[in-house]
Amino acid sequence: MSPRLGWIGDPSPDSATWLAPYPYPYAEPSDHWMADRFPHVLRILHPAYLDYDREPRAVTWAQIAAAVGTKIVAGTHFSEIVGAWFPDSTTPPDPNATIDGIFDTSPEMGSLPPELVDIVYEHFDDAHAGLFWAGWGGFLDEPIRGCARVSESPHGLDYQVVTTTRSPAQPATRMRTPNFWWPANQTWCAATGIEDVVTIVVSADLARLESVHVNPALETQLYSH
C-alpha cells in the first residue's frame, strides 16, 4: 500500500526560502546544520537487511554492532560499525559493504526506506513542503513536474520544490521521502542527505521527538545541544 502522503511539484520557491542557502544536513552530537534554531535532534537509523528464504528481514544497527563486537553511541555512522569488522583495513569500508551472515543489503540511502515512510508520517502528519535533490531522476516512483528549483550554491546541489498531497488518486512521489521536508509553521525539519543512511529531524519541541524515539518500530537516537 502506498504511503498516505504524496509529493507534487510546487511552482513557487517561497515555501523553501527559509532554509536558504540549503546546506547539507549534517547532524553531529556537538553541532548540526540548524542548531541556531532547533536544539533537539532525532536520528532515525535506516535498517540493513538479511535475506531469509528470499524474504528480506530488517537488521538494526544495534544488532549489527553486537554481532561485530562494537557499540553505537550518539552520532555513530554506519560505516564505523562496518569498519569494526575490518579493523586492519587501511582504507574506509566500502559504503555498500556487507557482512556475510549479518546483513547482505545495505541501508536505504538518501530517503527513509519504504516500509518506514508511513510509520514516520504518522508522527509528522503536518508535513507540508519539501525539497527533492534534482538528481534522483528514475529513482522516484513518479516524476516531479512543474516545480520551482533552488540551489545550494552556483556549483552545489540543486533541489526541486514540492508540496504534499493527501489525495490517494493524485499522481505523486510516494515511495521516497524528500531530502528536506517540514510543516507550514516550520516548527521542525526532517532531512536525509543524499549519501546518508539516517534521517534526522530537528525541532525545539522535545516532547514531540520523544514520542517518535519510543516507537518500537523505529531505531532512533535522540540528543540535544
N, C-alpha and C positions, 0 to 999 in steps of 0.2 A: 504494500500500500504506500502511495506517495505521501511525503510529509505534508502537514496541514498548511504550511506557509510556502508560497512560491515567490520568486523574484522576477520582476519585469523591468525593462529599461525605463529610466526616468529622463525625460528630455532636458531637465534643468539640473545644473550642478549645485543649486543653492543649498540643498539638504546636506551636502558634504563639505561645505566651506569651513565649518567649524574644526575639521580635522587637519586642514592645511598646515604644513606642507606635506602631509601624508608620509611620515617616516615609517620605516619598517617596524613592525610591532614587537620589539624585544620586551622581555619581562623577567629580569633577574631579581633575586630576593633583595638586592641592595638598591635597585632602581628599575624604572620601566618607562615606556615611551610617553605615558600620560600621568606621571607621578605628581605633576604640579596640580592636577585636577582631581585625580582619583587615588586615594591612599591604599585601597584594598585590591588584591589580585587573586583571582581564581584560575588555576591551571587545570584544564581538562585534558588528561593524558589519553591519547588515542591508542587503543589496544593493538597488539600484534595478533597473529593468527597461526594456528596449527591445524593441519588437515587431519581429520579423523574420518576415515572411510568416505572421502570426498565431501565431507561436511566441515567447512572451516569453523573453528571454535576460537573465541577471543581469548587471548593470553594477556594478562595485565602486566604492567611494568614491575609491580611488586613480585609477581610470580617469576618473571624472568630474572630479576635481581637476586631472588632467593636461590634460583637454580644455578646461577653463575657465581654465587658467593659474595655478593656485594650488597650495599644498601643504597636506598634512594633518600635524598633529602630535598628540601625546598629548592627548586631551580635545577635539579638534576636533568641533564639531557639524555635522550635515549641512547645516543652514541656512546656516552660514558658507561652506561650499563653494558652495552655490547662489548665495549673496549675491555671491560673486566674479564671477558672470556679469552681475550688475546693479549695478555699482559706483556708479552715480549715483542709485540709489534712495534716497529719504529715509525709507522705512519698511522694516521687516524683511520678507524674502521670505515669500510665502505658503508654509506648511509643505507644501502639496500642489503647489507649483510644479514644472513640468517644463521641460526644455530641449530644444528640437527637435534631433533627430539624435543626442542624447547619452543621454537617458532620457525615457520617456514615462509611466512609472508610478513613483510614489514608493515608498520602502522601507516594508515592513510596520511598522505602529505598534502598540506595546503587547504584542507577542509575537514570538518567533522566527518567521520565515517558514516555512511548512510544509515546504519542501524542505530546511531546515537542522535541523529538530527532531530527527530520528533521528541525524544526524551529531553533534549536541551531546550527546544522550543516551548515545551510545557512550562519551563521556568522563566522564559523570556518571551512570553506571548505578546508583549507590547512592541516587539521589533517593528521598525517602520522603514528604515532606509539602510543602504549599504553600498559597498564597493567591491566589485569583482576585478581581479587582475585581468587585463585585456588579453593576456597570452594564453588563457585556458582553452579557447577555441573548442575543439572537438571533445574536450574533457567534460563539457557541460551537457546535460541531458536535453537542454533546449537553448538555442542561441538567444543572446540578449540583443534586442532590436531597439532602434530609436532612442538610444541613451546618450546622455552627455558624457564627457570624459574629463578626467582630471589627472594630473601628473605629479609625481614626487619631486621632479626637477626636470630641466631640459633633457637630461640623459638618464633619468631614473625610470621607475616603474610607472606604467600607465594603468589607470583603473576606469572601469565602466560604472556609472552611477545607476543604482537600481532602487526600486521601492517594492514593498510587499504587496502581494495579492492573497486574499483568503478565499478566492473562488476556485473550487477544485476543477472547474471546467475550463479555466483560462490557461492557455499555454504559458508555461513559466519554467524557470530553472528551479528544480526542487531537490535534486539528489546531492547537490553540493551546497555548502554554505558560503556566503561572501567572505572575502578576506578581511573586511571590516563590516560590522553591522551594529545598529543602535536604535533606540526608541526616539520618538519625536521630541521628547523633553530632554534628551541627551544626558540622562542620569546614569547611564552605563554604556560601555562599548565592548563588544566582543571582537576578537581578531584572531586570524590564523595566518602566519607568514607563509609565503608560497613554498618555502623549503622546510617548513616546520611540521612536526607531528604532535603538536599540542595546540589546543585552542584556549586562549586566555580571555577572561572577562574582567574588566576593571570597573570599579564603582566606588562611590562614597557610602553606599548602603551595605554595611557589613552583614546585616541580618539576611538580606536577600541572597548574598553569595553563600552564606552559611547554609541556607535551605537547599542549595544545589550541592554543596560539599557533603551533606549527609545522605544524598541519594545513593543507595547501594548499587544502582545500575551504572554509576559513573565512577571512574578512578580520578580523584582530584587532589590538588594541593591548594591550600588557602594560606595566604600570608599578607601582612600589612607593612607599610613603610612608616 
